[in-house]
């Protein structure tokens, strides 16, 4: 197709811009870099959440152990269980008390 111009007839090839092929190649190159980047971001978010859960579990376990240190250990074997309500009702704990002959108290 010809477009009349000042210096005569010009073709569409003289216009500036990108061809469809150039846009498709640029999109493919961009996708090659963005897909792994999005995967890394997703993995990082998962790791942050997992670490947060581990820290919470550790803190709750320490709190429960400190609470158990303040109570008397029963003479008979006994199991206890519960949850960390009201703050964390979906997280459960369980303890098992049993006598261990190798850990008997020696009095002098």
Protein Blocks (a to p, Z undefined) as FASTA:
>chain_A
ZZddfklcadfklpgcddfklmmmmmmmmmmmmmmmmmmmmmmmmmmmmmmmmmmmmmmm
mmmmmmmmmpccdfbdcdddddfdfklmmbccdddddddfklcccdZZ
